[in-house]
Structures are given as structure tokens and as C-alpha cells.
Amino acid sequence: MARLTPEQDFHGWLPIRIWQVDGQWQVDWCWFGEQRLTRPFFRDDVEQALRLPFNQAFHRRTGLDVLLAWQTTSPGLAPSAFIFHASRCGSTLMAQMLAALEGNIVLSEPPPLDSLLRAHRLDSRVAPRQSAWLAALLSAYGQRRSGNEQRLFIKLDAWNVFEAPMLLALYPDVPRLFLYRDPLEIVVSQLRQPGWHCVPGMLGTSALHGIQAAPPEQYIARTIGSIFEEGLELCLAQGGIPVNYLELPEALVGRLHPHLGLQEIDAPRLREVASFNAKQPGIHFNAGGQSKRNEADSTLRAAIEQWARKPYEALEQLRRSIPTTTSHSGGA
């Protein structure tokens, strides 16, 4: 690589925010150095990095043209897999397991990627450039900052499944997973502590924007049902791999290992990480499915049957039809 000027060199820097100002798209960068991304969500890693004195003293903001130039100068790793999901169904557990292996870069719901994936919904003029911007952003995230990185895994936000075709057109051969679980358990979890997509008006412009505000159990059941339907389409028409929450964590060392590039030697470490709560790593993991089912009254169950049960059963039928792969037991 030719020697770069300080203004051109972004080694050790990652995009942490992409937004539009007066019609122009801007990128905020943060210095990570060789620090790996190991926390449950990308925003958690950003929060830690921003505490560094360097990042408090120095700030880099550029246009998206600089992101494109950085890709040309220093192409990063291509994605190894995309992890789509219906929320509250094990995607964070999977991301934490993958992040435990030092050769992996794991992006867990990075807000800049969500911003670019939905940019065409905010500004129709970006459509001709959107794919190039997405590829440049993923190249920036796929940089070998320590030199040991081998694979790049991307866990998206639940609502990003509606934008999956854009990513799959860019990376047609990259495995794409869709994680889901019994919709009753997801909806109860969202009623307890709703995510952005489960509060009317909170998410902003998205494919879910057309769902009308309703009592919470109806709104959330319709939202989760819509995501299930899109996940089913991903699996039926776009080669997605359906993964039920109940298969975790063993699926990573079983039927999914050929798709994720995992080895038999990785199994003990993966199982160790899986024994802890993915969102609170210091706490041992408890699936809690029965307690969620116990909370569901007849009104909630009726909403789930109306909006989410049919695509869930179709996903289950498809998953059961897929031949199993010999598990990597690893002697654990």
C-alpha cells in the first residue's frame, strides 16, 4: 500500500454514526486501534471507546466519499455471514459466541449500517449510490486492525430483514441466517421491555411504518408477524437458513458450522460463552420460555394466532425439512 497522508489514513478508526445534514450524508469516526468488538452490541463498544482520552480530544467527521476512498485504498474482509432475526430469539447469544473467537470480527447491530440500509426510505435520491455506500461501510468494518482477523460476521437489527435484498445483491454467496422463536415468547418479552420497532413511531421510517397504532399486544403481534413473514421469504426465495432459538447453542457446532467457518477446536470455547446470559455476560443464561408463556392471556394468544403463528409454523416446517449435518462434538 502506498504511504497515506494523515487525512487519508483511517487505520484503527471505525464509523460510529451516519446521518444526513442539510441534504448531505456525514460519517462520524471513532478511534478503536486494535481493540476488538466483544460487547453484546456495537453501541456498547462505542461507548467504551469514546471514554478514551484520545477520542475525547480528537474527532473525525467526513462525507461518504471518504468512506468510498478508504475502501479503494484499504479493502477490508468481505462478510462471512449475515445474521437476521426476529428479536429476542438468540441472535445476541450467537453474536457473543462468535465474538469469543479471536479471528472473528462481529458487528452486532451497528447503527451506521441501519442508517444506510434505510436511507432510501428517508431520501429517494440515494438509491443509485446506496449499494456502493453499503459495500464501503462493510469494508471499513472489515479492516484487519490487529492483523489476526479472518472472518466478518454481521448481526443486523430485526427490522433490517426488509432490506436484506440489498445486502444479498452485493454478496450473493454469503450465508444468511434467520433466527426466530415461538412468537408468543417474543411478544411477551417485547411487552415487558419493548424495542424501538415495537413502539409506534419510535423507529422512524421503515418497512414497518404502515402498521397502525393499536393496543400493545396487537401492535407488537403484527410487527413480529411481519418480520416472520419477511424472514420466511428470506429463507424460501433467497437461500436463508432458518434457525430456531431452541437449537442454540448446539447449532453453532452442529448444522451451522460449515456455513460459519467454525472448527472442532472452537467447540469448548463456544459452549463456555453460551452458558452465560448474552446481554449480561456475568449472569448464567436462563432461557425463560415457560415464564413468558405463563404471562400470555387469551387476548394476547389470539393476537399471536392471528398475526404470527402461520409464518412461524411455515418456518418450522422448512427448518425440519433441511438435512442435518454431523455435529462437531469436540470432546466437550
FENFEN-V430143 format. One record per pair of residues at least 12 apart in sequence whose C-alpha atoms are under 10 Angstrom apart, sorted by the first residue. I is the first residue (numbers start at 1). J is the second residue. D is the distance in whole Angstrom. If there is no record, write none. Layout:
i={I I}
j={J J}
d={D D}
This chain:
i={1 1 2 4 7 7 8 8 8 8 9 9 9 10 10 10 10 10 10 10 10 10 10 10 10 11 11 11 11 11 11 11 11 11 11 12 12 12 12 12 12 12 12 12 12 12 12 13 13 13 13 13 13 13 13 13 13 13 13 14 14 14 14 14 14 14 14 14 14 14 14 14 15 15 15 15 15 15 15 15 15 15 15 15 15 15 15 15 15 15 16 16 16 16 16 16 16 16 16 16 16 16 17 17 17 17 17 17 17 17 17 18 18 18 18 18 18 18 18 18 18 18 18 19 19 19 19 19 19 20 20 20 20 20 23 23 24 24 25 25 25 25 25 25 25 26 26 26 26 26 26 26 27 27 27 27 27 27 27 27 27 27 28 28 28 28 28 28 29 29 29 29 29 30 30 30 30 30 30 30 30 30 30 31 31 31 31 31 31 31 31 31 32 32 32 32 32 32 32 32 32 33 33 33 34 34 34 34 35 35 35 36 36 36 36 36 36 36 36 36 37 37 37 37 37 37 37 37 38 38 38 38 38 38 38 38 38 38 38 38 38 39 39 39 39 39 39 39 39 39 39 39 39 40 40 40 40 40 40 40 40 40 40 40 40 40 40 40 40 41 41 41 41 41 41 41 41 41 41 41 41 42 42 42 42 42 42 42 43 43 43 43 43 44 45 46 64 64 64 64 65 65 66 67 67 67 67 67 67 67 67 67 68 68 68 68 68 68 68 68 69 70 70 70 70 71 71 71 71 71 71 71 71 71 72 72 74 74 74 74 74 75 75 75 75 75 75 75 75 75 76 76 76 76 76 76 76 76 76 76 76 76 77 77 77 77 77 77 77 77 77 77 77 77 77 78 78 78 78 78 78 78 78 78 78 78 78 79 79 79 79 79 79 79 79 79 79 79 79 79 79 79 80 80 80 80 80 80 80 80 80 80 80 80 80 80 80 80 81 81 81 81 81 81 81 81 81 81 81 81 81 81 81 82 82 82 82 82 82 82 82 82 82 82 82 82 82 82 82 82 83 83 83 83 83 83 83 83 83 83 83 83 83 83 83 83 83 83 84 84 84 84 84 84 84 84 84 84 84 84 84 84 84 84 84 84 84 84 84 85 85 85 85 85 85 85 85 85 85 85 85 85 85 85 85 85 85 86 86 86 86 86 86 86 86 86 86 86 86 86 86 86 86 86 86 86 87 87 87 87 87 87 87 87 87 87 87 87 87 87 87 88 88 88 88 88 88 88 88 88 88 88 88 88 89 89 89 89 89 89 89 89 89 89 89 89 89 89 89 90 90 90 90 90 90 90 90 90 90 90 90 91 91 91 91 91 91 91 91 91 91 91 91 91 92 92 92 92 92 92 93 93 93 93 93 93 93 93 93 93 93 93 94 94 94 94 94 94 94 94 94 94 94 95 95 95 95 95 95 95 96 96 96 96 96 96 96 96 96 97 97 97 97 97 97 97 97 97 97 97 97 98 98 98 98 98 98 98 98 98 98 99 99 99 99 100 100 100 100 100 101 101 101 101 101 102 102 102 102 103 103 103 103 103 103 103 103 104 104 104 104 104 104 104 105 105 105 105 105 105 105 105 105 105 105 105 106 106 106 106 106 106 106 107 107 107 107 107 107 107 107 108 108 108 108 108 109 109 109 109 109 109 110 110 110 110 110 111 111 112 112 113 113 113 113 113 113 113 113 114 114 114 114 114 114 115 116 116 116 116 116 117 117 117 117 117 117 117 117 117 117 117 118 118 118 118 118 118 118 118 118 119 119 120 120 121 121 121 121 122 122 122 130 131 131 131 131 132 134 134 134 135 135 135 138 138 139 141 150 151 151 152 153 154 155 157 158 158 158 158 158 158 158 158 158 159 159 159 159 159 159 159 159 159 159 159 160 160 160 160 161 161 161 161 161 161 161 161 161 162 162 162 162 162 162 162 162 162 162 163 163 163 164 164 164 164 164 165 165 168 168 168 172 172 173 174 174 174 174 175 175 175 175 175 175 176 176 176 176 176 176 176 176 176 177 177 177 177 177 177 177 177 177 177 178 178 178 178 178 178 178 178 178 178 178 178 179 179 179 179 179 179 179 179 179 179 179 180 180 180 180 180 180 180 180 180 180 180 180 181 181 181 181 181 181 181 181 181 181 182 182 182 182 182 182 182 182 182 182 182 183 183 183 183 183 183 183 183 183 183 183 183 184 184 184 184 184 184 184 184 184 184 184 184 184 184 185 185 185 185 185 185 185 185 185 186 186 186 186 186 186 187 187 187 187 187 187 187 187 187 187 187 187 187 187 187 187 187 187 188 188 188 188 188 188 188 188 188 188 188 189 189 189 189 189 190 190 190 190 190 191 191 191 191 192 194 194 195 197 197 197 197 197 198 198 198 198 198 198 198 198 199 199 199 199 199 200 200 200 200 200 200 200 201 207 207 208 208 208 208 208 209 211 211 216 217 217 217 217 217 217 217 218 218 218 218 218 218 218 219 219 220 220 220 220 220 221 221 221 221 221 221 221 221 221 221 222 222 222 222 222 223 223 224 224 224 225 225 225 225 225 225 225 225 225 225 226 226 226 227 227 228 228 228 228 228 228 228 228 228 229 229 229 229 229 229 229 230 231 231 231 232 232 232 232 232 232 232 233 233 235 235 235 236 236 236 241 241 241 241 241 241 242 242 242 242 242 242 242 243 243 243 243 243 244 244 244 244 245 246 246 248 248 249 249 249 249 249 250 250 250 250 250 250 250 251 251 251 251 252 252 252 252 252 252 253 253 253 253 253 253 253 253 253 253 253 253 254 254 254 254 254 254 254 255 255 255 255 255 255 255 256 256 256 256 257 257 257 257 258 262 263 263 264 264 264 264 264 265 265 265 265 265 266 266 266 267 267 267 267 267 267 268 268 268 268 269 271 272 273}
j={73 74 73 73 60 66 66 69 70 73 70 73 74 29 30 31 33 60 66 67 70 73 74 140 143 31 32 33 34 70 74 140 143 144 145 29 30 31 32 33 34 35 140 143 144 145 146 28 29 30 31 32 33 34 60 140 141 143 145 27 28 29 30 31 32 33 46 137 140 141 142 143 27 28 29 30 31 46 60 61 62 67 110 111 112 113 137 138 140 141 28 29 30 31 42 43 45 46 110 111 112 113 29 30 61 110 111 112 113 114 115 61 62 63 64 111 112 113 114 115 116 119 137 63 111 112 115 116 119 63 115 119 122 123 123 125 63 64 62 63 64 65 116 119 126 61 62 63 64 65 66 67 60 61 62 63 64 65 66 67 112 137 59 60 61 62 63 112 55 59 60 61 62 46 49 50 54 55 56 58 59 60 61 46 49 50 52 54 55 58 59 60 45 46 48 49 50 52 54 55 145 49 145 146 144 145 146 147 49 145 146 99 102 103 104 105 106 145 146 149 96 99 100 104 105 106 107 108 95 96 97 98 99 100 101 102 104 105 106 107 108 92 95 96 99 100 106 107 108 278 279 280 281 91 92 93 94 95 96 99 106 107 108 109 277 278 279 280 281 92 95 96 106 107 108 109 110 111 155 278 279 106 107 108 109 110 111 155 107 108 109 110 111 108 108 110 132 133 136 137 133 136 136 132 133 134 135 136 137 138 139 140 132 133 134 135 136 137 139 140 136 136 137 139 140 133 135 136 137 138 139 140 142 143 136 139 139 140 142 143 144 135 136 138 139 140 141 142 143 144 135 136 137 138 139 140 141 142 143 144 145 152 105 138 139 140 141 142 143 144 149 150 151 152 153 135 138 139 141 142 143 150 151 152 153 171 174 105 106 135 138 139 141 142 151 152 153 154 171 173 174 175 104 105 106 150 151 152 153 154 171 173 174 175 176 259 260 261 106 151 152 153 154 155 171 173 174 175 176 177 259 260 261 107 152 153 154 155 156 164 167 168 171 174 175 176 177 178 240 260 95 107 108 109 153 154 155 156 157 158 161 175 176 177 178 179 240 241 154 155 156 157 158 159 160 161 162 164 176 177 178 179 180 227 231 234 240 241 242 155 156 157 158 159 160 161 177 178 179 180 181 227 228 231 242 243 244 157 158 159 160 161 178 179 180 181 183 186 223 224 225 226 227 228 230 231 157 158 159 179 180 181 183 186 187 189 190 195 197 224 227 158 179 180 181 183 185 186 187 188 189 190 195 245 178 179 180 181 182 183 185 186 189 243 244 245 246 248 287 179 180 181 243 244 245 246 247 248 249 278 287 108 155 156 157 158 177 178 179 180 243 245 248 278 108 109 155 277 278 279 245 248 249 273 274 275 276 277 278 279 281 285 155 179 245 248 249 251 252 270 273 274 278 107 108 109 153 154 155 278 108 270 273 274 276 277 278 279 281 249 252 266 267 269 270 271 272 273 274 275 278 151 152 153 252 260 262 266 269 270 273 152 153 270 273 266 269 270 272 273 149 262 266 269 270 148 149 150 151 144 146 147 148 149 150 151 152 142 148 149 150 151 152 153 141 142 143 144 145 148 149 150 151 152 153 154 141 142 151 152 153 154 155 138 141 142 152 153 154 155 156 153 154 155 156 157 154 155 156 157 158 160 141 154 155 156 157 156 157 134 137 133 134 137 138 154 156 157 160 134 156 157 159 160 163 134 130 131 133 134 137 130 131 133 134 160 162 163 164 166 167 206 130 159 160 162 163 204 205 206 207 205 206 205 206 204 205 206 207 204 205 206 166 166 167 169 170 170 166 167 170 167 170 171 152 154 152 154 261 260 261 260 260 176 177 197 178 179 195 196 197 224 227 228 231 196 197 203 206 207 208 223 224 226 227 230 206 207 227 230 178 207 227 228 229 230 231 233 234 206 207 208 226 227 229 230 231 233 234 206 207 230 176 230 231 234 238 234 238 234 238 239 238 239 239 239 240 259 260 239 240 241 256 259 260 234 235 238 239 240 241 242 259 260 231 234 235 239 240 241 242 243 256 259 228 230 231 232 234 235 240 241 242 243 244 315 228 231 240 241 242 243 244 245 247 248 315 224 227 228 231 242 243 244 245 246 312 315 316 228 243 244 245 246 247 289 312 315 316 244 245 246 289 293 304 308 309 312 313 316 221 224 225 228 301 304 305 307 308 309 311 312 221 224 289 292 293 295 296 300 301 303 304 305 308 309 288 289 290 291 292 293 294 295 296 220 221 224 289 292 293 216 217 218 219 220 221 222 223 224 225 292 293 296 300 301 303 304 308 217 220 221 289 291 292 293 294 295 296 300 288 289 292 293 295 216 217 220 221 224 216 217 220 221 292 216 220 220 209 219 220 223 224 216 217 219 220 221 222 223 224 213 216 219 220 223 212 213 214 216 219 220 223 213 226 227 222 223 224 226 227 223 223 226 300 296 299 300 301 302 303 304 299 300 302 303 304 306 307 303 307 300 303 304 307 308 300 301 302 303 304 305 306 307 308 309 303 304 306 307 308 307 308 304 307 308 303 304 305 306 307 308 309 310 311 312 307 308 311 308 311 307 308 309 310 311 312 313 314 315 307 308 310 311 312 314 315 311 311 312 315 311 312 313 314 315 316 318 311 315 315 318 319 314 315 318 256 259 315 318 319 322 315 316 317 318 319 320 322 255 256 315 316 319 312 315 316 319 287 287 289 271 274 270 271 273 274 275 267 270 271 274 327 328 329 324 325 327 328 266 267 270 271 327 328 265 266 267 268 270 271 325 326 327 328 329 330 267 324 325 326 327 328 329 322 323 324 325 326 327 328 324 325 326 327 325 326 327 328 325 328 328 330 327 328 329 330 331 328 329 330 331 332 328 329 330 327 328 329 330 331 332 329 330 331 332 332 332 332 285}
d={8 8 9 9 10 10 8 8 7 9 8 9 9 9 10 9 10 10 10 9 7 10 9 9 10 9 9 8 9 9 9 9 8 9 7 10 8 6 5 4 6 9 10 8 9 6 9 10 6 5 4 6 7 9 9 8 9 9 9 10 8 5 5 7 7 9 9 9 7 6 10 9 6 6 4 6 9 10 10 9 10 9 9 9 7 9 8 10 7 8 6 6 6 10 9 8 10 7 8 7 6 9 7 9 9 9 7 5 9 10 8 10 10 9 9 8 5 8 9 6 7 10 10 10 10 8 7 8 9 10 9 9 9 9 9 10 8 9 9 6 6 9 10 10 10 7 6 5 6 9 10 10 8 6 5 6 6 10 9 8 8 10 8 6 5 7 9 9 9 7 5 6 8 8 7 7 10 7 10 9 7 7 9 9 7 8 9 8 6 9 9 9 9 8 10 6 9 9 10 9 9 9 7 8 9 5 5 9 9 8 8 9 8 10 9 7 9 9 9 10 10 7 10 9 7 7 7 9 9 7 10 9 6 7 10 10 10 9 8 9 9 10 9 7 8 10 9 10 8 9 9 10 9 10 6 8 10 7 6 9 10 9 7 9 10 7 6 8 8 8 9 9 9 8 5 6 8 10 9 10 8 9 6 5 6 5 8 10 10 8 8 7 8 10 10 10 10 7 9 9 9 9 9 10 8 10 10 6 7 10 9 7 8 7 9 8 5 8 9 9 8 8 9 8 7 10 8 5 8 9 6 7 10 9 8 9 8 8 10 8 10 10 8 10 6 8 10 8 7 10 10 9 10 8 4 6 7 4 4 7 10 9 9 8 6 9 8 5 6 8 8 8 7 6 10 9 8 7 9 7 9 10 8 7 9 8 9 9 10 10 8 9 10 8 7 5 6 7 8 10 7 9 9 10 10 9 6 5 6 8 9 9 6 7 9 8 7 8 10 9 7 5 6 9 10 9 6 5 6 8 8 7 10 10 9 6 5 6 7 9 9 9 10 7 6 5 6 9 9 10 9 10 9 10 8 6 5 6 9 10 9 9 6 5 6 8 10 10 9 6 6 7 6 9 7 6 10 8 7 6 5 6 9 10 8 9 9 10 10 8 8 7 5 8 9 8 8 5 4 6 9 8 9 8 9 9 10 9 5 8 10 9 8 6 5 8 9 8 10 7 9 9 6 7 10 8 8 6 9 8 7 9 10 7 9 9 9 9 10 8 9 9 9 8 8 10 8 6 9 10 7 8 10 9 10 6 5 6 9 9 9 7 10 10 8 5 9 10 10 7 8 8 10 9 6 9 10 7 9 8 9 9 7 9 10 10 10 9 7 9 10 8 10 9 8 9 8 9 6 7 10 8 8 8 7 10 9 7 5 8 10 9 9 10 10 8 7 10 8 9 10 8 8 8 7 10 8 8 7 8 9 9 7 8 10 10 6 9 9 9 9 10 10 8 5 8 9 6 6 10 9 10 10 8 9 9 9 10 10 7 9 10 9 9 10 9 7 7 10 7 10 9 8 8 8 8 7 9 10 10 10 9 6 4 5 6 9 10 9 6 6 5 6 7 8 7 9 9 10 10 7 8 6 5 6 8 9 9 8 6 5 6 7 10 8 9 8 6 5 6 8 8 6 5 7 8 8 6 5 5 9 10 10 9 8 7 8 9 9 10 8 10 7 7 8 10 8 9 9 10 8 7 9 7 9 10 7 9 8 7 9 8 9 10 7 7 9 6 9 8 9 10 9 10 8 9 7 10 8 7 9 9 10 10 10 10 6 7 9 9 7 9 9 7 8 9 7 9 9 8 9 9 7 9 9 9 10 10 10 9 8 10 9 10 9 10 10 10 10 10 8 9 7 10 10 10 7 9 8 8 8 9 9 9 7 9 9 9 9 10 9 10 7 9 10 7 7 10 8 9 7 9 9 8 10 6 8 10 9 9 9 10 9 9 9 8 9 8 8 10 8 10 9 10 10 10 10 9 10 8 7 8 10 6 8 8 9 9 7 5 6 9 9 10 9 9 8 9 5 5 6 7 9 9 9 10 6 8 8 7 6 6 5 6 8 10 10 8 10 8 6 5 6 7 10 10 10 10 10 8 9 8 6 5 6 9 8 9 10 10 8 5 5 7 10 10 8 10 9 8 8 9 9 10 10 9 8 7 9 10 8 7 8 9 10 7 9 10 6 7 10 7 8 10 9 8 7 10 7 8 7 9 6 9 9 9 9 6 8 9 5 6 10 9 9 9 9 8 9 8 10 10 7 10 10 6 6 10 9 7 10 9 10 9 9 10 10 8 10 8 9 9 10 10 6 8 10 7 7 9 10 10 7 10 10 9 9 7 10 10 7 7 8 10 10 10 9 10 9 10 8 8 9 8 10 7 5 9 9 7 8 9 8 8 8 10 8 6 9 9 8 9 10 9 9 10 9 7 10 8 9 10 7 9 9 10 8 6 9 10 7 8 9 7 9 6 8 9 9 9 10 10 9 9 10 10 8 9 10 6 5 9 8 6 6 10 8 8 8 5 7 8 9 9 8 7 10 8 10 9 5 4 8 9 7 8 8 8 9 9 9 10 7 9 9 6 7 10 10 8 10 8 9 5 8 9 9 9 9 10 8 7 8 10 7 6 10 9 10 10 8 8 9 10 9 8 9 10 10 9 8 9 7 8 10 8 6 9 9 10 9 9 9 7 10 9 8 8 9 9 10 10 8 8 7 9 6 9 9 9 8 9 8 9 9 10 10 8 10 10 8 8 9 9 9 10 8 6 10 8 9 10 9 6 5 7 9 10 8 6 6 4 6 8 10 9 6 5 7 6 9 9 8 10 9 9 10 8 8 9 9 8 9 9 5 7 5 9 9 9 6 9 10 9 10 8 10 7 7 6 8 7 9 7 8 6 9 8 10 10}
